Amino acid sequence: MTKIQEELIGALIGLARSVDGRGEAAEGESQEFSSGDSNGYRPDAETHQILLAGLCAANPEKELTEVDGKEWIARVEAEKNRLNPDCAVCKGKCGRTDNYDLEELETDESADRAWKEELLAGLFPMAEKLRKRQEEQKSDDKAAVNFLYKALFAVGNYVGEKRLRSVVQEMKVLQERY
């Protein structure tokens, strides 16, 4: 994996953090939500496209140029700012929308790191399949797309081995569907 791919993944984790790992609002639930001191919005179809395409671009099995990687990171940053306009101008940064440095994985407990690496490895093919299905207009599976936010959030935050194991199991169930 190249450095620019790591940076893009870190920005996508920052996007997932910025919405607290939540996906699209459920039926009857408000699209707007408050988290901490910042008003924000849940991801929508535009956000999902950025997330899916960004994961596909960051896939270590593909080539990503430095220029393209920086363009993707800029798109992700713009989306974070759209979803969390208060955070974009906040002087007292809390870290809620910060990008993740994949080098931090090295400081995790070995079991946690293994679960996170398994999650990351599984997210790239999952995103490819979901994006293809959406392009073919076969499906707009909210559950699977929402899962991507949850999984990226789990990679970028301390959630514990038990929770990581649970997220990996959920990913395996979803992969069987696609």
ABEGO torsion letter per residue (X at the ends): XBAAAAAAAAAAAAAAAAAGGBBBBBBGBBABBBBEABBBBBBBAAAAAAAAAAAAAABAABBBBAAAAAAAAAAAAAAAAAABAAAAABABBAGAABBBBAAAAAABBAAAAAAAAAAAAAAAAAAAAAAAAAAAGABBBAAAAAAAAAAAAAAABBAEAAAAAAAAAAAAAAAAAX
